Amino acid sequence: MSMPVSFVRLGSRLLLLGIVLVVLIALTGQGWFRVRQNEVAYVTRFGLVVNPKAGPLGPGLHFKIPLADVADTISVSTDTMTMPAMKVFTRDTQEVSLQLSLTYNIPPAAAYHLLYEVGRAGNIDISQNLEAVTNDRVRSVVSRRDVTDLAGEGRERIIDEIKTVVAAELKRLFDVDVQDVQIPVLDFSAQYKDAVNRATLARAQRVQSEQERERAKVDAETLVVKAKGEADSQYAKAEGMARAQLAQARAEAEATKLRGEAEATAIRVKIEAAGGVDGYARQLQAQAALNWKGDVPQITGTGGTQFPVILPLQLDEKGR
């Protein structure tokens, strides 16, 4: 049994109305877009920016014409972008591996420039543009420095120069404000590391040799000082002994002199007491006669030879 024609027409109309409603709902959903708190946006209509002089759209819900308008959003909050590690060459052709991280933010006034005046329209290749310029400027700075500067005392100065150059170029080209440039990776080739290790070892050995030479020099100087001290002590001791012997000899000579003078004085007194030399001689002869026991007096000469001493005897007139 066939359905009445009126029911068929009604069904077709309802189906068409449903399709229209679905399309309208879909188009209505595409007519609104949201801009987040940390974003700004521009709307393009058939590829042209709608009212660019009014500036970017701020956070909130905004309307756009479905199928005709496209919303381009861009983040304006502070962000950090870590770039892939890259290899650069120093002025003396040494390979260096380094990686950069940029901490930056995009001012709202720079949104139009980055979205539509740099690279492709929209925010498709903004990061790629920042990375390409940054890598080029880093290679330019490093290529003017020797690897010894980058690895030694000049490292901080070169890193500061990289930060300054990158910040200035990103500001000039993209109007991006760079807060900081970090270099978390900075590595050198295996050949350079090996050369540094060999140089360090040679320097350590040279320092050790210098220390040993200085130690030997100090030891030698110590021995010289010790020997000089001992020599000075022996000299002082010998000089003291010589002075003591000289003093003793002088004392003995002085004593002998004093004894001689005393004996001479005693003899002179005896001569004076005897009434003269003749009287003193007679006293001696008389004393010798009293002490004589019949022996001939002997005196010892040179070589131990003894010979008698003949004392002249004074005979009185009767014994002549």
C-alpha positions as CSV (number, residue, x, y, z in Angstrom):
1,M,0.0,0.0,0.0
2,S,1.6,3.3,-1.1
3,M,1.8,6.4,1.1
4,P,-0.1,9.5,0.2
5,V,1.8,12.1,-1.7
6,S,1.3,14.8,1.0
7,F,3.2,12.7,3.5
8,V,6.1,12.2,1.1
9,R,6.4,15.9,0.5
10,L,6.2,16.7,4.2
11,G,9.0,14.2,4.9
12,S,11.2,15.8,2.3
13,R,10.6,19.2,3.7
14,L,11.4,18.1,7.2
15,L,14.6,16.5,6.0
16,L,15.6,19.6,4.1
17,L,14.8,21.7,7.2
18,G,17.0,19.5,9.4
19,I,19.9,19.8,7.0
20,V,19.5,23.6,6.9
21,L,19.4,23.7,10.7
22,V,22.6,21.5,11.0
23,V,24.4,23.8,8.5
24,L,23.2,26.9,10.4
25,I,24.4,25.4,13.7
26,A,27.7,24.5,12.1
27,L,28.1,28.0,10.6
28,T,27.1,29.6,13.9
29,G,29.8,27.6,15.8
30,Q,32.4,28.7,13.3
31,G,31.3,32.3,13.7
32,W,32.8,32.7,17.2
33,F,36.4,32.2,18.4
34,R,38.1,32.7,21.8
35,V,41.3,34.6,22.5
36,R,43.0,33.4,25.7
37,Q,44.4,35.6,28.5
38,N,48.0,35.4,27.2
39,E,47.1,36.0,23.5
40,V,46.1,38.6,21.0
41,A,44.5,38.0,17.6
42,Y,43.9,39.4,14.2
43,V,41.1,38.4,11.8
44,T,41.7,38.0,8.0
45,R,38.8,38.0,5.5
46,F,39.6,36.2,2.3
47,G,43.3,36.8,3.1
48,L,43.2,40.5,4.1
49,V,43.5,41.7,7.7
50,V,40.3,43.2,9.0
51,N,40.9,46.7,10.3
52,P,44.7,46.3,11.1
53,K,44.9,50.0,12.4
54,A,42.6,49.2,15.3
55,G,45.3,46.9,16.7
56,P,45.0,43.3,17.8
57,L,42.0,41.8,19.5
58,G,42.4,41.2,23.2
59,P,41.3,38.2,25.4
60,G,37.7,37.2,25.2
61,L,35.0,35.9,22.8
62,H,34.9,37.4,19.3
63,F,32.8,37.0,16.1
64,K,33.9,36.2,12.6
65,I,32.1,35.5,9.4
66,P,32.0,31.7,8.8
67,L,33.8,30.5,5.7
68,A,35.1,34.0,5.0
69,D,37.1,35.0,8.1
70,V,40.1,33.3,9.7
71,A,41.4,34.2,13.2
72,D,45.2,34.2,13.8
73,T,46.3,34.2,17.5
74,I,49.8,34.7,18.9
75,S,51.1,34.4,22.5
76,V,52.3,37.5,24.2
77,S,53.3,36.0,27.5
78,T,56.9,35.3,28.6
79,D,58.0,32.0,27.1
80,T,61.2,29.9,26.8
81,M,62.2,28.3,23.6
82,T,64.9,25.6,23.7
83,M,66.6,25.2,20.3
84,P,68.2,22.0,18.9
85,A,71.9,21.6,19.6
86,M,74.1,22.9,16.8
87,K,77.7,22.7,15.8
88,V,79.8,25.8,15.1
89,F,83.5,26.3,14.3
90,T,85.9,28.7,16.0
91,R,88.4,30.9,14.2
92,D,91.0,28.2,14.5
93,T,88.6,25.6,13.0
94,Q,87.8,23.8,16.2
95,E,84.3,22.3,16.3
96,V,82.1,23.3,19.2
97,S,78.6,21.9,20.1
98,L,76.2,24.2,21.9
99,Q,72.5,24.7,22.6
100,L,70.6,27.8,23.3
101,S,67.4,28.6,25.2
102,L,65.7,31.9,24.7
103,T,63.5,33.5,27.3
104,Y,61.4,36.2,25.5
105,N,58.0,37.7,25.1
106,I,56.2,39.3,22.1
107,P,54.8,42.8,22.7
108,P,51.2,43.1,21.5
109,A,52.3,45.9,19.1
110,A,54.6,43.4,17.4
111,A,51.9,40.8,16.7
112,Y,50.9,42.2,13.3
113,H,54.6,42.3,12.2
114,L,55.2,38.7,13.2
115,L,51.9,37.4,11.8
116,Y,51.9,39.0,8.5
117,E,55.2,40.7,7.7
118,V,57.6,38.0,8.5
119,G,57.7,34.6,6.8
120,R,54.3,33.0,6.0
121,A,51.1,34.6,7.1
122,G,49.9,33.5,10.6
123,N,51.9,32.0,13.4
124,I,53.1,29.0,11.4
125,D,56.9,29.7,11.3
126,I,57.6,32.3,14.0
127,S,59.7,29.9,16.1
128,Q,61.6,28.8,12.9
129,N,62.4,32.4,12.1
130,L,63.7,33.1,15.6
131,E,65.8,30.0,15.6
132,A,67.3,30.6,12.2
133,V,68.4,34.2,13.1
134,T,69.7,33.1,16.5
135,N,71.8,30.3,15.1
136,D,73.3,32.5,12.5
137,R,74.3,35.2,15.0
138,V,75.8,32.6,17.3
139,R,77.9,31.2,14.5
140,S,79.0,34.7,13.6
141,V,80.2,35.5,17.1
142,V,82.0,32.1,17.7
143,S,83.7,32.2,14.3
144,R,85.6,35.3,15.4
145,R,87.1,33.7,18.5
146,D,89.7,31.0,19.2
147,V,88.7,27.8,21.0
148,T,91.1,28.7,23.8
149,D,89.1,31.9,24.4
150,L,85.8,30.1,24.5
151,A,87.1,27.4,26.8
152,G,89.2,29.6,29.0
153,E,89.0,33.0,30.7
154,G,87.2,34.6,27.7
155,R,84.2,32.2,28.0
156,E,82.0,34.5,30.0
157,R,82.8,37.5,27.8
158,I,81.9,35.6,24.7
159,I,78.6,34.2,26.1
160,D,77.7,37.8,27.1
161,E,78.4,38.9,23.6
162,I,76.2,36.2,22.2
163,K,73.4,37.2,24.5
164,T,73.7,40.9,23.5
165,V,73.9,40.2,19.8
166,V,71.0,37.8,19.8
167,A,68.8,40.1,21.8
168,A,69.6,43.1,19.6
169,E,68.9,41.2,16.4
170,L,65.6,39.6,17.5
171,K,64.5,43.1,18.6
172,R,65.6,44.7,15.3
173,L,64.1,42.0,13.0
174,F,61.0,40.8,14.9
175,D,60.5,43.4,17.6
176,V,60.8,40.5,20.1
177,D,61.9,41.4,23.7
178,V,64.6,38.9,24.8
179,Q,64.9,38.7,28.6
180,D,67.7,36.1,28.8
181,V,69.8,33.7,26.6
182,Q,70.9,30.5,28.3
183,I,73.5,28.1,26.9
184,P,72.8,24.9,28.8
185,V,75.2,22.9,26.5
186,L,78.7,23.9,25.5
187,D,80.9,21.1,24.5
188,F,84.2,20.6,22.6
189,S,85.5,18.0,20.2
190,A,87.2,14.9,21.4
191,Q,90.4,16.0,19.7
192,Y,90.4,19.2,21.6
193,K,89.6,17.5,24.9
194,D,92.5,15.1,24.3
195,A,94.8,18.0,23.5
196,V,93.7,19.8,26.6
197,N,94.3,16.7,28.8
198,R,97.8,16.3,27.3
199,A,98.6,20.0,27.9
200,T,97.2,19.8,31.4
201,L,99.4,16.7,32.2
202,A,102.5,18.4,30.7
203,R,101.8,21.5,32.7
204,A,101.4,19.4,35.9
205,Q,104.7,17.6,35.2
206,R,106.4,20.9,34.5
207,V,105.1,22.4,37.8
208,Q,106.2,19.3,39.6
209,S,109.7,19.6,38.1
210,E,109.8,23.2,39.1
211,Q,108.8,22.3,42.6
212,E,111.4,19.6,42.8
213,R,114.1,21.9,41.5
214,E,113.1,24.6,44.0
215,R,113.1,21.9,46.8
216,A,116.6,20.8,45.7
217,K,117.8,24.4,45.6
218,V,116.5,25.0,49.1
219,D,118.1,21.8,50.4
220,A,121.4,22.8,48.8
221,E,121.2,26.3,50.4
222,T,120.4,24.6,53.7
223,L,123.5,22.4,53.5
224,V,125.6,25.5,52.6
225,V,124.3,27.4,55.5
226,K,124.9,24.4,57.8
227,A,128.4,23.9,56.5
228,K,129.1,27.6,56.9
229,G,127.8,27.6,60.4
230,E,129.9,24.6,61.3
231,A,133.0,26.3,59.7
232,D,132.3,29.5,61.5
233,S,131.9,27.5,64.7
234,Q,135.2,25.7,64.2
235,Y,136.9,29.0,63.3
236,A,135.5,30.6,66.4
237,K,136.6,27.7,68.5
238,A,140.1,27.7,67.0
239,E,140.3,31.5,67.4
240,G,139.2,31.2,71.0
241,M,141.8,28.5,71.7
242,A,144.5,30.6,70.0
243,R,143.5,33.7,72.0
244,A,143.5,31.6,75.2
245,Q,147.0,30.2,74.4
246,L,148.2,33.7,73.6
247,A,146.8,35.0,76.8
248,Q,148.4,32.1,78.7
249,A,151.8,32.7,77.0
250,R,151.5,36.4,77.8
251,A,150.6,35.6,81.4
252,E,153.6,33.2,81.7
253,A,155.9,35.7,80.1
254,E,154.6,38.4,82.4
255,A,155.0,36.1,85.4
256,T,158.6,35.2,84.3
257,K,159.3,38.9,83.8
258,L,157.9,39.6,87.2
259,R,159.9,36.8,88.8
260,G,163.0,38.0,87.1
261,E,162.4,41.5,88.2
262,A,161.7,40.2,91.8
263,E,164.9,38.2,91.8
264,A,166.9,41.0,90.4
265,T,165.4,43.3,93.0
266,A,166.2,40.8,95.7
267,I,169.8,40.4,94.5
268,R,170.1,44.2,94.3
269,V,168.9,44.4,97.8
270,K,171.4,41.8,98.9
271,I,174.2,43.5,97.1
272,E,173.3,46.8,98.7
273,A,173.1,45.0,102.1
274,A,176.5,43.4,101.5
275,G,178.0,46.8,100.8
276,G,178.6,46.3,97.1
277,V,179.2,43.6,94.5
278,D,182.5,42.5,96.1
279,G,180.9,42.1,99.5
280,Y,178.1,40.1,98.0
281,A,180.5,37.9,96.1
282,R,182.4,37.2,99.2
283,Q,179.1,36.2,100.9
284,L,178.4,33.8,98.1
285,Q,181.8,32.3,98.3
286,A,181.6,31.9,102.0
287,Q,178.2,30.3,101.7
288,A,179.4,27.9,99.0
289,A,182.4,26.9,101.2
290,L,180.1,26.1,104.0
291,N,177.9,24.0,101.9
292,W,180.7,22.2,100.0
293,K,181.1,18.5,100.8
294,G,184.1,17.8,98.7
295,D,182.2,17.2,95.3
296,V,183.0,19.2,92.2
297,P,179.9,21.2,91.2
298,Q,178.6,20.1,87.8
299,I,176.5,22.0,85.3
300,T,174.7,20.6,82.3
301,G,175.6,22.0,78.9
302,T,174.1,21.6,75.5
303,G,173.4,18.0,74.6
304,G,173.4,16.9,78.2
305,T,177.2,17.2,78.7
306,Q,178.3,18.0,82.2
307,F,181.4,19.8,83.2
308,P,182.7,20.9,86.6
309,V,182.4,24.4,87.9
310,I,185.6,25.8,89.3
311,L,184.8,28.3,92.0
312,P,187.7,30.7,92.6
313,L,188.8,30.6,96.1
314,Q,190.0,33.7,97.7
315,L,193.1,32.9,99.9
316,D,194.1,35.1,102.6
317,E,197.6,36.4,102.9
318,K,198.8,33.4,105.0
319,G,197.8,30.9,102.4
320,R,199.6,32.5,99.5
